[in-house]
Amino acid sequence: MHSLIFYGKLTTLCPAAASIPTQRSVADLRTTLMNTFPVLNNEPFLLATAGKMLQADDSLIGNEDISIMPPFSGG
Amino acid sequence: MNFEYFQRQMALPDWGVQAQMDLQNKSVAIVGMGGLGSWIALSLGGCGVGKINLIDGDRISISNLHRQPLFGPNHVNELKTTVALGRLSEQFPHTQWEAIPEFLTSENAVSLFNTHDLVIDGSDDYNVRLWIDDACKALGIPWIFAGIFQSEIQVGVFHPIEGRSFRQWFGEKEGLEGGSCQIQGVLPPIPAMAAQMQVAIALQILGQGKSPLSYPFIHGNLQSFQFQTLFP
């Protein structure tokens, strides 16, 4: 399983604590997130784990904690 | 140059006279003169950036005053850039200031940035960040982003022509709203802290020649005081 950590505005749109089954790639991860939390289809966000941003063609080892971070709008 | 004015920062071993002179030859555009932009302008002026343009079409409202240190109750309904120009020109006469009382758009961004070395984002709008990113890509210059959500901050450096692009990182979803300080609320030290981090980065890029690509994307929570850095 991947534990999910939402940030910013996404904390008001998604559950505070959530997890999804282990994904093999970041592309799979993004698809699963969109399907599990449809609101993400309308929001910009980046994915990161352990201090590293995840790129679309990265593979996952399994069971990483995933940060889902939108750009904050306020200023 | 008034060396006595800048003596304390020139005394730093990794700053010195050369960095100070380099900074005096640099030009910065600040987009937005609100909770971020006010602090950015004050600090960059104090440090001795040669030329600073202040870009914002907004007028001062009472709800701005608690976190925007350039403005007072007597300035309500006046243009932010006009009031800021008066205050900053008086306090920091060694900087060449220019007020541009316009909102940034996709149409005017390139022309507003085209004489600058660096753009610093003090806006509160996702679309504006996309337009800054596009214009900086066209001009081949870097820009420094900051965003606020309640007690959390983000700071990041983008240099789109070198492959680090806000649009690429966050996507193409123009028109999004919902995270502004008006809606989410904000305490004054939160944008002040983010702005000072932007300024610290700007000084390193402009005065010390540090690569814009060397910075991580920074997220900080000023309730828990936990910070994390994300590298691409």
Interface residues (C-beta under 8 A of the other chain):
Chain A: Y7 G8 K9 N42 E43 P44 F45 L46 A48 G51 K52 M53 Q55 S67 M69 P70 P71 F72 S73 G74 G75
Chain B: G32 G34 G35 L36 G37 D121 G122 S123 D124 D125 Y126 R129 F145 A146 G147 I148 F149 E152 I153 Q154 F166 W169 F170 G171 K173 L176 E177 G178 G179 S180 C181 Q184 V186 P191 A194 P216 F217 H219 Q228 T229 L230 F231 P232
